[in-house]
Amino acid sequence: MLLMCGVTANAQSISDILRGLGGNTSSSSSTTSTIGNLLEGIFTKTDITLKDIVGEYKSAGPAVTFKSENWLQKAGGVAGAAALETKLQPYYEQYGLTGMPLTIDQDGNFTLSIKGVRLSGVVTQGTEKGTFIFNIMVGKALKLGKFTAYIQKSGKNIELMFDATKLKQLISTVAKFTGGKLVGALGSLLDSYEGACIGFQMNYTGSASTGSGTNSTDTTSSSSGIGSLLNILKGGSSE
């Protein structure tokens, strides 16, 4: 019933329902807002810091969320967001965007490998909650520039997302190094979702070698299990 409310234009907001159940304290308000946003497919602006994302990860597929409820509704609600992830999955497999290893150490140094292409650089805290700036280089010579990333955390896993246009730029550049090119269908798909944050579901695999002892703190424990719920919407496993 809650999920039906999230995708019905005239239904009461899930955030409103959860807020009513959660009481009036500021803590309850924060918790219900976080859970509600995850259910509704809106980017959750939590106070995670660099130490909260230190670790080693592996990409498990696409992740999609929207910056505002207006953009979400234009895309068809949370069902539309799930459908977009399904559309992206075969392209992610084609470009080697699943199974990618990502490492972020306690000093903000990161490495990300895509089909043998090694991206590296430094990640710093952004000015808005939940945002981080990735200064990305290919090898040691080519600078790709600064990419604003939108990060949500559930348990120890994270969703690492970029504006759709920036993700297109990133994939296109990597494709050139692997001897391929960005297919028109994927480019058009990304162009059609202005206002969307699109990226990767990153599963935590361990602490970073230079960041041991500073394992990330779970600042969004209240959202544990939400990832499984959204996975069910996409027809995946609940495990």
Sequence and secondary structure as in RCSB ss.txt:
>XXXX:A:sequence
MLLMCGVTANAQSISDILRGLGGNTSSSSSTTSTIGNLLEGIFTKTDITLKDIVGEYKSAGPAVTFKSENWLQKA
GGVAGAAALETKLQPYYEQYGLTGMPLTIDQDGNFTLSIKGVRLSGVVTQGTEKGTFIFNIMVGKALKLGKFTAY
IQKSGKNIELMFDATKLKQLISTVAKFTGGKLVGALGSLLDSYEGACIGFQMNYTGSASTGSGTNSTDTTSSSSG
IGSLLNILKGGSSE
>XXXX:A:secstr
 HHHHHH TTS  HHHHHHHHH SSHHHHHHHHHHHHHHHTB       GGGG EEEEEEEEEEEESSHHHHHHT
THHHHHHHHHHHHHHHHHHTT SS EEEE TTSEEEEEETTEEEEEEEEE SSTTEEEEEEEETTTEEEEEEEEE
EEEETTEEEEEEEHHHHHHHHHHHHHHTT    HHHHHHHHT TTEEEEEEEEEEE  TT TT     TTGGGTT
HHHHHHHHTT    
